[in-house]
Amino acid sequence: MQGKVTALEVQKRNKERVNVYIDGEFAFGLNMMDAAALRKGQELSEADVARLQHADAIIKAVDAAANFLSYRPRSSAEVRQSLEKKQFQPGVVEAAMQRMTDLGYLDDSAFARYWVENRSTFKPRGPLALRTELRQKGVPDAIIREVVEDVDAEELAYRAAQKKLSRYRGGTLQDFKRKLGGHLQRRGFGYDVVNPVLNRLIDDLSESEPDFFVD
């Protein structure tokens, strides 16, 4: 497509975009920033049109990525996958990812720290589970190791166990160890963490609630 720009009209439904007409016919839409560089009567070659459309596609991809990130932080891999699902061309995806990184919106180290902190606060997980979750989100292993190595697994297991204590009241000590221990292991805590945590809880309960267990 090439020819002379004959009209530039702001779109009715989106005031941030402009319809470009070439030789009297609608040719393509552009974001306001790129459209501002055009003028009526300007001659556009096929290369000019391709360049403008590519630049516009990158802005669309950046906007889509920003919207995806508005719900919660995401890993770079999650953002890339989202853009690919929206069928942006590979070159556009790469350019958009780089722009988002340059702007500070994509940072896998920050995302991994957010994920671990969020889990630690609301749904404590052991190092094994955290590693698995972060790998599933495409976070590089080097970052996972760096973030997870600082996790206090025993403290997290203790907090996770406290959230479930009430359901084991009135049971036997043996059932308490078996059921709560299994729950913690499913949360990604190893036996080397689970066992001391169970003993700590039993000691706590023997002092605070001596009738917690049945004989």
C-alpha positions as CSV (number, residue, x, y, z in Angstrom):
1,M,0.0,0.0,0.0
2,Q,1.4,3.4,-1.0
3,G,0.0,6.8,-2.0
4,K,-0.9,10.2,-0.7
5,V,-2.4,10.9,2.7
6,T,-5.8,12.4,2.0
7,A,-7.3,12.5,5.5
8,L,-6.5,11.9,9.2
9,E,-9.5,11.3,11.4
10,V,-9.6,10.7,15.2
11,Q,-11.6,7.5,15.8
12,K,-15.0,7.9,17.4
13,R,-14.6,5.0,19.8
14,N,-11.0,5.6,20.7
15,K,-9.8,9.1,20.9
16,E,-6.2,7.9,21.2
17,R,-6.2,6.5,17.7
18,V,-6.4,8.0,14.2
19,N,-7.7,6.6,10.9
20,V,-5.4,7.2,8.0
21,Y,-6.8,7.5,4.5
22,I,-4.6,7.1,1.4
23,D,-5.9,8.3,-1.9
24,G,-9.3,8.8,-0.5
25,E,-9.7,5.3,1.0
26,F,-9.2,4.1,4.6
27,A,-5.8,2.5,4.8
28,F,-5.0,1.8,8.5
29,G,-5.3,3.0,12.1
30,L,-2.4,4.6,14.1
31,N,-1.8,5.7,17.6
32,M,-2.0,9.4,18.1
33,M,1.8,9.8,18.6
34,D,2.8,8.3,15.3
35,A,-0.2,9.9,13.5
36,A,1.0,13.3,14.7
37,A,4.0,13.0,12.4
38,L,1.8,12.7,9.3
39,R,0.1,15.4,7.3
40,K,-2.4,15.6,4.5
41,G,-0.8,15.5,1.1
42,Q,2.2,13.5,2.4
43,E,3.4,10.7,0.1
44,L,3.9,7.4,1.8
45,S,5.8,4.5,0.2
46,E,5.1,0.8,1.0
47,A,8.1,0.9,3.3
48,D,6.8,3.9,5.1
49,V,3.4,2.2,5.7
50,A,5.1,-1.0,6.8
51,R,7.2,0.9,9.3
52,L,4.3,2.8,10.7
53,Q,2.2,-0.3,11.1
54,H,5.0,-2.1,12.8
55,A,5.5,0.7,15.2
56,D,1.8,0.8,15.9
57,A,1.7,-2.9,16.5
58,I,4.5,-2.6,19.1
59,I,2.5,0.1,21.0
60,K,-0.6,-2.1,20.9
61,A,1.5,-5.0,22.3
62,V,2.9,-2.8,25.0
63,D,-0.6,-1.7,25.9
64,A,-1.8,-5.3,26.0
65,A,1.1,-6.3,28.2
66,A,0.5,-3.3,30.6
67,N,-3.2,-4.3,30.9
68,F,-2.2,-7.9,31.6
69,L,0.2,-6.7,34.4
70,S,-2.5,-4.4,35.9
71,Y,-4.2,-7.4,37.6
72,R,-1.0,-8.6,39.4
73,P,2.7,-8.8,38.8
74,R,3.7,-11.4,36.2
75,S,6.9,-13.1,35.1
76,S,8.4,-12.2,31.7
77,A,7.4,-15.7,30.4
78,E,3.8,-15.1,31.4
79,V,3.7,-11.8,29.6
80,R,5.4,-13.2,26.5
81,Q,2.9,-16.1,26.5
82,S,0.0,-13.7,26.8
83,L,1.2,-11.6,23.8
84,E,1.7,-14.7,21.7
85,K,-1.8,-15.9,22.5
86,K,-3.0,-12.5,21.2
87,Q,-1.2,-13.4,17.9
88,F,1.3,-10.5,17.8
89,Q,4.1,-11.2,15.4
90,P,7.4,-12.5,16.9
91,G,9.3,-9.3,16.1
92,V,6.5,-7.2,17.7
93,V,6.5,-9.4,20.8
94,E,10.3,-9.1,21.2
95,A,10.2,-5.3,20.7
96,A,7.4,-4.9,23.2
97,M,9.1,-7.2,25.8
98,Q,12.3,-5.1,25.5
99,R,10.4,-1.9,25.8
100,M,8.5,-3.2,28.9
101,T,11.9,-4.3,30.4
102,D,13.5,-0.9,29.7
103,L,10.6,0.8,31.4
104,G,11.0,-1.4,34.5
105,Y,7.7,-3.2,34.1
106,L,9.3,-6.6,33.6
107,D,11.7,-7.8,36.3
108,D,11.8,-11.5,37.1
109,S,13.8,-11.0,40.3
110,A,11.2,-8.6,41.6
111,F,8.4,-10.9,40.5
112,A,9.9,-13.9,42.2
113,R,10.4,-11.9,45.5
114,Y,6.7,-10.8,45.2
115,W,5.5,-14.3,44.7
116,V,7.5,-15.7,47.7
117,E,6.4,-12.9,49.9
118,N,2.8,-13.2,48.8
119,R,2.8,-17.0,49.5
120,S,4.5,-16.5,52.8
121,T,1.8,-14.1,53.9
122,F,-1.3,-15.8,52.7
123,K,-0.5,-19.4,51.8
124,P,2.8,-20.5,53.2
125,R,4.7,-23.0,51.0
126,G,7.9,-24.9,51.4
127,P,11.0,-24.3,49.2
128,L,10.1,-27.3,47.0
129,A,6.7,-26.0,46.3
130,L,7.9,-22.4,45.7
131,R,10.6,-23.7,43.3
132,T,8.0,-25.7,41.4
133,E,5.5,-22.7,41.2
134,L,8.2,-20.3,40.0
135,R,9.5,-22.7,37.4
136,Q,5.9,-23.1,36.1
137,K,5.9,-19.4,35.6
138,G,9.0,-19.4,33.6
139,V,11.4,-17.8,36.1
140,P,15.0,-18.7,35.5
141,D,16.6,-21.2,37.9
142,A,19.3,-18.8,38.9
143,I,16.7,-16.3,40.2
144,I,14.7,-19.0,41.9
145,R,17.8,-20.2,43.8
146,E,18.6,-16.7,44.8
147,V,15.1,-15.9,46.1
148,V,14.2,-19.2,47.7
149,E,17.5,-19.7,49.6
150,D,16.6,-16.9,52.0
151,V,13.2,-18.6,52.9
152,D,12.9,-19.6,56.5
153,A,11.2,-22.9,55.8
154,E,10.6,-23.9,59.4
155,E,8.9,-20.6,60.3
156,L,6.7,-20.8,57.2
157,A,5.8,-24.4,58.1
158,Y,4.9,-23.4,61.6
159,R,2.7,-20.6,60.3
160,A,1.1,-22.9,57.7
161,A,0.4,-25.5,60.5
162,Q,-1.2,-22.9,62.8
163,K,-3.8,-22.1,60.1
164,K,-5.0,-25.7,60.3
165,L,-4.8,-26.4,64.0
166,S,-8.5,-26.1,64.8
167,R,-9.5,-28.9,62.5
168,Y,-7.4,-31.4,64.5
169,R,-8.7,-30.4,68.0
170,G,-10.2,-33.4,69.8
171,G,-8.2,-36.0,67.8
172,T,-5.3,-38.3,68.9
173,L,-1.7,-37.2,69.0
174,Q,-1.0,-39.9,66.4
175,D,-3.6,-38.6,64.0
176,F,-2.4,-35.0,64.6
177,K,1.1,-35.9,63.5
178,R,0.0,-38.0,60.5
179,K,-2.6,-35.6,59.1
180,L,-0.9,-32.3,59.8
181,G,2.5,-33.7,58.8
182,G,0.9,-34.9,55.5
183,H,-0.6,-31.5,54.9
184,L,2.8,-29.7,55.4
185,Q,4.5,-32.2,53.1
186,R,2.0,-31.5,50.4
187,R,2.8,-27.8,50.9
188,G,6.4,-28.5,49.9
189,F,8.0,-28.9,53.3
190,G,10.5,-31.7,53.8
191,Y,10.5,-34.1,56.7
192,D,13.6,-32.3,58.2
193,V,11.3,-29.3,58.6
194,V,8.0,-31.0,59.3
195,N,9.2,-33.1,62.3
196,P,10.6,-30.2,64.4
197,V,7.6,-28.1,63.6
198,L,5.2,-30.8,64.8
199,N,7.2,-31.2,68.0
200,R,7.2,-27.4,68.5
201,L,3.4,-27.3,68.1
202,I,2.9,-30.2,70.4
203,D,5.0,-28.4,73.1
204,D,3.0,-25.2,72.5
205,L,-0.3,-27.0,72.8
206,S,0.7,-29.0,75.9
207,E,1.1,-25.6,77.7
208,S,-1.7,-23.6,76.2
209,E,-4.4,-26.2,75.5
210,P,-3.7,-29.4,77.6
211,D,-7.0,-30.9,76.5
212,F,-6.3,-30.4,72.8
213,F,-5.7,-34.1,72.2
214,V,-7.8,-37.1,73.4
215,D,-6.1,-40.1,74.9
